[in-house]
């Protein structure tokens, strides 16, 4: 970087002749591009196949070096080629010729200090806004992907309770071309207790043979198998690796009181092993989230008690219903809320546990080939569903508060960082006012030669427009380059803290274009007052003290 700055100083101060300066530009460009390419190749070789959440210091330094070298090569090469760009702009129109010469230094043909600061302010503001939008968009896209991966895209249910005679509706939904899977679902709120702790969860009954939620569940299992839930007897023949407990990093094992029974609850089993020789049926399997397994200190094969508030009627009133289950698997969805609040069992087991008779279910969950077609599916299903007093909701309605909050957050970030660009535009106002004061004699001479007020106004508007266009172009293009490097190389995050292993980045051309247009518009507005002031300057006032 020090060598680059020395070369930039030599070029800008005109220490060498213009012919040698061109060779200096070319040599520096080749070296900068070669260095960036070498860093990218080294990063690609050192990047582990499975992303390591705790990379070595050398790998982190290389990733940072790739990003810094790429930005350095881009900015310095752009600044070195800027004189040639200005040379071409001077040949476009008379207004641009005068405007460009106001921005350039007389000796070197490079930028003046004030012009450079104006370009830098607009560029940094545009860069910050684009990078913030990219990172926020990456988090929002990752969140949307996880929500759609763990939740149905369309849900058909009743506001309260279950419903029967759902098979004809299910067949009609599956016949739609936009639907990839449609399955019945039984769910309810329960409490799960282990030997050391308890937690409230949503128990969901699914049918693994019909896809639906089971598709994402199979993909997210980190311990156990779905087959253990279908055939719990296989849990008696587990390997030692499957029985390993899931404990978060840095977690302390604290002594706790054993919860072997709950007073006032109808007991249908015990966590103690049965006496030798006693005939026992295999306990039904249950799949829990990683965080829930960590909180309850569970591993595959352990027994848990599930408690429902809706039980039988006893002498003193309703008695909560309890049932023993055996952990058949542990999943990791990437969302803390899902990993702590959801547990899965087979749908017949859930129907018996929640006392749903005649094959009643609570919902039909639908997964689509394209989530953007949810409105069409809702319109097609809404008629038959209303005939059965059912409601139909898509993923946007189910998560409208969350996505509305994300949009509001993005809007607020837009407003805050746009203020930064507006503050940077004050330097444009100061630059142009200083130019009007310094160049009063030149303005008077131009008017004496026949230049109109509109011509002078267009000259100073061109100065502001050049600062806005070049500065915004530098900032947005640097943000695109940084986003591409960050997406390829990756910035590691601690998954135990952020629940994500790397910083997500979304490249959004539409947002970048909007940032560019906004920045240029603000700069033109900032240049309007000094330009009008310059256009109204009287030739007599400009020549009075000359």
ZIFENFEN-V277194 format. One record per residue. N is the residue number from 1. PHI is phi in radians with two decimals (NA if undefined). PSI is psi in radians with two decimals (999 if undefined). OMEGA is omega in whole degrees, 0 to 359 (999 if undefined). Layout:
[[N	PHI	PSI	OMEGA] [N	PHI	PSI	OMEGA]]
//
This chain:
[[1	NA	-0.64	179] [2	-1.11	-0.72	178] [3	-1.09	-0.72	179] [4	-1.06	-0.75	180] [5	-1.16	-0.65	178] [6	-1.12	-0.76	179] [7	-1.10	-0.73	178] [8	-1.08	-0.69	179] [9	-1.16	-0.72	179] [10	-1.08	-0.75	182] [11	-1.19	-0.70	185] [12	-1.33	-0.49	182] [13	-1.61	0.01	178] [14	1.00	0.74	179] [15	-1.21	-0.62	179] [16	-1.88	2.93	180] [17	-1.22	2.86	184] [18	-1.16	-0.61	179] [19	-1.13	-0.78	178] [20	-1.23	-0.52	180] [21	-1.10	-0.62	178] [22	-1.11	-0.75	177] [23	-1.12	-0.60	178] [24	-1.14	-0.73	176] [25	-1.02	-0.87	184] [26	-1.10	-0.77	180] [27	-1.12	-0.73	180] [28	-1.14	-0.72	180] [29	-1.07	-0.80	180] [30	-1.08	-0.76	180] [31	-1.14	-0.73	180] [32	-1.15	-0.76	179] [33	-1.16	-0.69	179] [34	-1.12	-0.70	179] [35	-1.13	-0.75	179] [36	-1.11	-0.74	179] [37	-1.11	-0.70	179] [38	-1.12	-0.73	179] [39	-1.11	-0.70	178] [40	-1.12	-0.72	179] [41	-1.14	-0.73	178] [42	-1.12	-0.71	179] [43	-1.13	-0.69	179] [44	-1.14	-0.62	180] [45	-1.31	-0.65	183] [46	-1.43	-0.27	181] [47	-1.15	2.16	179] [48	-1.18	2.68	181] [49	-1.15	-0.89	172] [50	-1.61	2.16	188] [51	-1.05	2.17	182] [52	-1.57	2.04	181] [53	-1.20	-0.28	178] [54	-2.15	1.26	184] [55	-1.23	2.85	179] [56	-1.22	2.84	180] [57	-1.13	-0.63	180] [58	-1.13	-0.69	180] [59	-1.19	-0.71	178] [60	-1.11	-0.75	179] [61	-1.09	-0.65	179] [62	-1.18	-0.71	179] [63	-1.09	-0.77	178] [64	-1.13	-0.68	179] [65	-1.11	-0.66	177] [66	-1.08	-0.81	181] [67	-1.13	-0.79	181] [68	-1.16	-0.77	181] [69	-1.15	-0.64	178] [70	-1.14	-0.79	179] [71	-1.15	-0.71	180] [72	-1.10	-0.82	180] [73	-1.07	-0.68	182] [74	-1.19	-0.87	185] [75	-1.14	-0.83	184] [76	-1.20	-0.66	177] [77	-1.15	-0.64	178] [78	-1.15	-0.75	180] [79	-1.16	-0.60	180] [80	-1.26	-0.55	180] [81	-1.54	-0.08	182] [82	-1.11	-0.65	177] [83	-1.00	-0.67	178] [84	-1.16	-0.64	177] [85	-1.10	-0.75	179] [86	-1.15	-0.61	177] [87	-1.05	-0.70	180] [88	-1.26	-0.64	181] [89	-1.16	-0.53	181] [90	-1.13	-0.34	183] [91	-1.64	0.02	184] [92	-1.42	-0.95	183] [93	-2.65	2.82	182] [94	-1.13	-0.69	179] [95	-1.07	-0.76	179] [96	-1.19	-0.61	179] [97	-1.04	-0.85	180] [98	-1.19	-0.70	182] [99	-1.11	-0.77	181] [100	-1.12	-0.69	181] [101	-1.21	-0.40	175] [102	-1.27	-0.44	182] [103	-1.56	-0.35	187] [104	-1.67	2.60	174] [105	-1.30	2.61	186] [106	-1.24	-0.71	187] [107	-1.39	-0.92	188] [108	-1.58	-0.30	186] [109	1.33	0.09	179] [110	-1.57	-2.96	182] [111	-1.40	2.59	169] [112	-1.30	2.87	182] [113	-1.08	-0.76	181] [114	-1.13	-0.73	179] [115	-1.13	-0.72	180] [116	-1.07	-0.74	179] [117	-1.13	-0.64	178] [118	-1.15	-0.79	176] [119	-1.04	-0.76	183] [120	-1.12	-0.73	180] [121	-1.09	-0.81	179] [122	-1.16	-0.71	181] [123	-1.13	-0.77	179] [124	-1.14	-0.70	178] [125	-1.10	-0.77	178] [126	-1.14	-0.71	179] [127	-1.09	-0.81	180] [128	-1.10	-0.73	180] [129	-1.15	-0.76	180] [130	-1.15	-0.75	181] [131	-1.17	-0.68	178] [132	-1.11	-0.74	178] [133	-1.12	-0.68	180] [134	-1.12	-0.79	182] [135	-1.23	-0.75	177] [136	-1.11	-0.70	176] [137	-1.12	-0.62	177] [138	-1.13	-0.76	177] [139	-1.12	-0.75	179] [140	-1.12	-0.70	179] [141	-1.17	-0.70	178] [142	-1.14	-0.71	178] [143	-1.13	-0.75	178] [144	-1.08	-0.73	180] [145	-1.09	-0.73	181] [146	-1.22	-0.66	179] [147	-1.12	-0.81	181] [148	-1.25	-0.42	178] [149	-1.35	-0.41	183] [150	-1.90	-0.24	181] [151	-2.10	2.70	176] [152	-1.19	2.71	179] [153	-1.42	-0.52	176] [154	-2.42	2.41	180] [155	-2.17	2.29	174] [156	-1.98	2.02	183] [157	-2.64	3.12	174] [158	-1.90	2.59	185] [159	-1.05	-0.64	177] [160	-2.45	2.38	175] [161	1.40	3.13	180] [162	-1.75	-3.09	179] [163	-2.59	2.66	179] [164	-1.92	-3.08	180] [165	0.93	0.80	182] [166	-1.66	-0.16	185] [167	-1.10	-0.77	178] [168	-1.07	-0.69	178] [169	-1.14	-0.68	179] [170	-1.11	-0.72	179] [171	-1.14	-0.69	179] [172	-1.18	-0.59	178] [173	-1.20	-0.74	180] [174	-1.14	-0.41	181] [175	-1.33	-0.23	180] [176	-1.23	2.39	183] [177	-1.19	-0.41	181] [178	-1.38	-0.20	187] [179	-1.60	2.27	175] [180	-1.70	-0.51	178] [181	-2.79	2.51	176] [182	-2.49	2.18	185] [183	-2.39	2.63	173] [184	-1.29	2.74	183] [185	-2.53	2.43	173] [186	-2.19	2.20	180] [187	-2.54	2.74	179] [188	-2.93	2.85	181] [189	-1.52	2.30	181] [190	-2.43	3.10	173] [191	-2.17	2.34	179] [192	-1.91	2.28	178] [193	-2.12	2.45	173] [194	-2.03	-2.94	180] [195	-1.27	-0.25	186] [196	-2.16	-0.30	188] [197	-2.78	3.07	176] [198	-2.53	2.79	182] [199	-2.78	2.55	175] [200	-1.52	2.34	182] [201	-2.44	3.02	171] [202	-1.85	2.01	180] [203	-1.55	2.18	183] [204	-2.06	2.22	175] [205	-1.67	2.14	184] [206	-2.21	2.90	176] [207	-2.02	1.77	183] [208	-1.05	-0.46	183] [209	-1.25	-0.36	184] [210	-1.78	0.14	178] [211	1.40	-2.27	181] [212	1.14	-2.24	181] [213	-1.11	-0.45	181] [214	-1.16	-0.43	180] [215	-1.11	-0.90	178] [216	-1.20	-0.56	181] [217	-1.16	-0.73	177] [218	-1.07	-0.70	183] [219	-1.23	-0.50	187] [220	-1.70	-0.03	180] [221	-1.18	2.25	175] [222	-1.92	-0.28	175] [223	-2.48	2.54	177] [224	1.34	-2.97	181] [225	-2.53	2.74	173] [226	-1.12	-0.57	181] [227	-1.09	-0.49	177] [228	-1.16	-0.53	177] [229	-1.27	-0.63	179] [230	-1.30	-0.60	180] [231	-2.28	1.49	185] [232	-1.10	-0.32	180] [233	-1.12	-0.38	179] [234	-1.24	-0.25	178] [235	-1.22	-0.27	178] [236	-1.34	-0.15	184] [237	-2.18	0.80	181] [238	-1.41	2.63	174] [239	-1.43	2.76	180] [240	-1.03	-0.54	180] [241	-1.17	-0.59	179] [242	-1.24	-0.44	183] [243	-1.51	-0.03	180] [244	-1.08	2.30	179] [245	-1.24	2.66	176] [246	-1.69	1.94	181] [247	-2.22	2.29	180] [248	-1.17	2.72	183] [249	-1.16	2.29	178] [250	1.41	0.11	183] [251	-1.37	2.45	180] [252	-1.74	2.36	176] [253	-1.46	1.95	181] [254	-1.81	2.49	177] [255	-1.15	2.30	181] [256	-2.30	2.86	180] [257	-1.45	2.36	180] [258	-1.23	2.23	178] [259	-1.71	1.50	186] [260	-1.63	-0.25	179] [261	-2.94	2.71	182] [262	-2.09	2.24	183] [263	-1.14	2.32	178] [264	1.49	0.12	181] [265	-1.87	2.49	176] [266	-1.28	2.05	186] [267	-1.62	2.08	177] [268	-1.89	0.19	180] [269	3.09	-3.14	181] [270	-2.44	2.66	177] [271	-1.38	-0.19	176] [272	-1.32	2.55	179] [273	-1.15	2.60	180] [274	-1.23	2.81	178] [275	-1.09	2.65	179] [276	-1.04	2.37	178] [277	1.50	-0.12	181] [278	-1.33	2.34	180] [279	-1.25	2.27	181] [280	-2.34	2.49	172] [281	-1.56	2.57	179] [282	-1.11	2.37	178] [283	-1.21	2.52	178] [284	-1.12	2.61	182] [285	-1.50	2.67	178] [286	-2.44	2.47	178] [287	-1.94	2.22	184] [288	-2.11	2.87	178] [289	-1.38	2.84	183] [290	-1.12	-0.77	181] [291	-1.17	-0.64	177] [292	-1.14	-0.73	178] [293	-1.12	-0.62	178] [294	-1.19	-0.76	181] [295	-1.15	-0.63	182] [296	-1.65	0.02	181] [297	0.96	0.98	183] [298	-1.92	2.65	169] [299	-2.38	2.95	182] [300	-1.08	2.28	181] [301	1.77	-0.24	179] [302	-1.28	2.71	178] [303	-1.69	2.47	176] [304	-2.35	2.73	178] [305	-1.90	2.24	178] [306	-1.82	2.23	185] [307	-2.06	2.24	177] [308	-2.00	2.42	179] [309	-1.24	-0.26	182] [310	-1.73	1.64	180] [311	-2.15	-2.74	181] [312	-1.38	2.87	180] [313	-1.60	2.07	180] [314	-1.79	-3.08	180] [315	-1.07	-0.53	182] [316	-1.79	0.23	181] [317	2.05	-2.93	180] [318	-1.08	2.37	179] [319	-1.95	2.15	179] [320	-0.99	2.55	182] [321	-1.68	2.42	178] [322	-2.21	2.68	178] [323	-2.68	2.48	178] [324	-1.50	2.43	175] [325	-2.26	2.91	177] [326	-2.17	2.30	184] [327	-1.16	2.04	180] [328	-1.72	-0.30	181] [329	-3.01	2.83	178] [330	-2.29	2.22	182] [331	-1.97	2.77	177] [332	-2.31	1.89	184] [333	-1.58	-0.32	185] [334	1.62	-0.05	176] [335	-2.14	2.18	185] [336	-1.05	-0.70	182] [337	-1.07	-0.74	181] [338	-1.24	-0.66	183] [339	-1.26	-0.24	177] [340	-1.86	-0.33	191] [341	-1.99	-0.10	184] [342	-2.09	2.46	172] [343	-2.45	2.56	187] [344	-2.15	2.42	173] [345	-2.38	3.07	175] [346	-1.24	2.60	185] [347	-1.12	-0.65	176] [348	-1.12	-0.63	178] [349	-1.13	-0.75	179] [350	-1.16	-0.66	179] [351	-1.11	-0.73	179] [352	-1.21	-0.67	183] [353	-1.20	-0.68	180] [354	-1.60	0.13	177] [355	1.03	0.72	173] [356	-1.56	1.94	184] [357	-1.66	2.87	178] [358	1.02	0.58	177] [359	1.21	0.44	182] [360	-1.18	2.60	177] [361	-2.27	2.96	179] [362	-1.75	-0.39	183] [363	-2.87	2.82	168] [364	-2.02	2.09	180] [365	-1.76	2.39	187] [366	-2.14	2.34	174] [367	-2.00	2.39	187] [368	-1.87	2.75	174] [369	-1.25	-0.57	178] [370	-2.39	2.05	185] [371	-1.14	-0.38	179] [372	-1.27	-0.16	179] [373	-1.66	0.27	184] [374	-1.12	-0.59	180] [375	-1.10	-0.68	179] [376	-1.16	-0.71	180] [377	-1.17	-0.72	178] [378	-1.06	-0.74	180] [379	-1.13	-0.61	181] [380	-1.33	-0.52	185] [381	-1.64	-0.35	189] [382	-1.09	-0.67	181] [383	-1.10	-1.00	178] [384	-1.07	-0.56	181] [385	-1.22	-0.71	179] [386	-1.15	-0.54	177] [387	-1.11	-0.40	178] [388	-1.81	0.27	180] [389	1.05	0.69	179] [390	-1.97	2.79	177] [391	-2.00	2.66	181] [392	-2.16	2.21	179] [393	-2.35	2.46	177] [394	-1.73	-3.14	186] [395	-1.13	-0.49	179] [396	-1.23	-0.65	178] [397	-1.30	-0.62	181] [398	-1.19	-0.54	183] [399	-2.12	0.55	186] [400	-1.14	-0.61	180] [401	-1.15	-0.71	180] [402	-1.15	-0.86	182] [403	-1.21	-0.52	176] [404	-1.17	-0.68	178] [405	-1.15	-0.66	178] [406	-1.12	-0.72	179] [407	-1.14	-0.72	179] [408	-1.12	-0.71	178] [409	-1.11	-0.72	178] [410	-1.12	-0.69	178] [411	-1.12	-0.74	180] [412	-1.12	-0.71	177] [413	-1.10	-0.71	176] [414	-0.98	-0.85	183] [415	-1.13	-0.74	182] [416	-1.14	-0.79	182] [417	-1.34	-0.42	173] [418	-1.16	-0.58	175] [419	-1.06	-0.65	178] [420	-1.10	-0.68	177] [421	-1.18	-0.65	178] [422	-1.11	-0.71	177] [423	-1.09	-0.70	178] [424	-1.13	-0.52	180] [425	-1.23	-0.31	176] [426	-1.08	-0.55	177] [427	-1.14	-0.53	176] [428	-1.17	-0.75	178] [429	-1.04	-0.80	180] [430	-1.12	-0.72	180] [431	-1.08	-0.81	183] [432	-1.23	-0.67	176] [433	-1.10	-0.67	177] [434	-1.15	-0.68	178] [435	-1.12	-0.72	179] [436	-1.08	-0.70	180] [437	-1.21	-0.77	183] [438	-1.26	-0.65	187] [439	-1.73	0.45	180] [440	-1.06	-0.69	180] [441	-1.15	-0.75	180] [442	-1.13	-0.68	178] [443	-1.11	-0.73	179] [444	-1.11	-0.70	179] [445	-1.12	-0.76	179] [446	-1.07	-0.72	179] [447	-1.20	-0.61	177] [448	-1.16	-0.47	179] [449	-1.49	-0.03	176] [450	2.02	0.04	179] [451	-1.20	2.37	181] [452	-1.50	2.92	176] [453	-1.07	-0.70	179] [454	-1.10	-0.64	179] [455	-1.10	-0.82	179] [456	-1.11	-0.70	178] [457	-1.08	-0.74	180] [458	-1.16	-0.56	178] [459	-1.08	-0.85	183] [460	-1.31	-0.53	171] [461	-1.13	-0.60	177] [462	-1.15	-0.64	177] [463	-1.07	-0.86	178] [464	-1.11	-0.69	179] [465	-1.13	-0.69	177] [466	-1.10	-0.76	178] [467	-1.06	-0.76	180] [468	-1.17	-0.82	183] [469	-1.15	-0.89	182] [470	-1.17	-0.77	180] [471	-1.11	-0.79	179] [472	-1.16	-0.64	178] [473	-1.14	-0.73	176] [474	-1.08	-0.80	183] [475	-1.15	-0.83	182] [476	-1.21	-0.72	179] [477	-1.18	-0.62	175] [478	-1.14	-0.63	177] [479	-1.15	-0.71	177] [480	-1.09	-0.78	179] [481	-1.08	-0.77	179] [482	-1.11	-0.73	180] [483	-1.11	-0.69	179] [484	-1.15	-0.73	179] [485	-1.15	-0.77	180] [486	-1.12	-0.62	179] [487	-1.22	-0.61	181] [488	-1.38	-0.81	185] [489	-1.46	-0.80	178] [490	1.55	2.38	174] [491	-1.92	1.98	187] [492	-1.23	2.53	173] [493	-2.21	2.71	179] [494	-1.37	1.97	182] [495	-1.16	-0.37	178] [496	-1.26	-0.39	181] [497	-1.76	-0.86	186] [498	-1.72	-0.12	180] [499	1.04	0.48	176] [500	-2.71	2.47	190] [501	-1.57	-0.28	177] [502	-2.58	2.76	181] [503	-1.23	2.06	181] [504	-1.36	2.46	180] [505	-2.32	2.31	178] [506	-2.05	2.16	177] [507	-1.56	1.93	185] [508	-2.07	1.67	181] [509	-1.03	-0.63	181] [510	-1.12	-0.74	178] [511	-1.16	-0.69	178] [512	-1.10	-0.70	179] [513	-1.11	-0.69	179] [514	-1.14	-0.68	177] [515	-1.09	-0.75	180] [516	-1.07	-0.85	181] [517	-1.12	-0.72	180] [518	-1.10	-0.76	181] [519	-1.11	-0.78	180] [520	-1.12	-0.71	179] [521	-1.09	-0.73	179] [522	-1.12	-0.71	180] [523	-1.15	-0.68	178] [524	-1.15	-0.70	177] [525	-1.12	-0.68	179] [526	-1.16	-0.53	182] [527	-1.47	-0.15	186] [528	-1.13	-0.85	183] [529	-1.10	-0.88	177] [530	-1.09	-0.60	180] [531	-1.16	-0.76	178] [532	-1.14	-0.67	178] [533	-1.10	-0.71	179] [534	-1.19	-0.65	180] [535	-1.16	-0.48	181] [536	-1.56	-0.01	181] [537	-1.17	2.28	181] [538	-1.43	2.42	178] [539	-1.01	-0.62	181] [540	-1.11	-0.70	180] [541	-1.17	-0.63	180] [542	-1.27	-0.50	183] [543	-1.73	0.02	188] [544	-1.10	-0.77	186] [545	-1.83	0.25	180] [546	-1.67	999	999]]
//
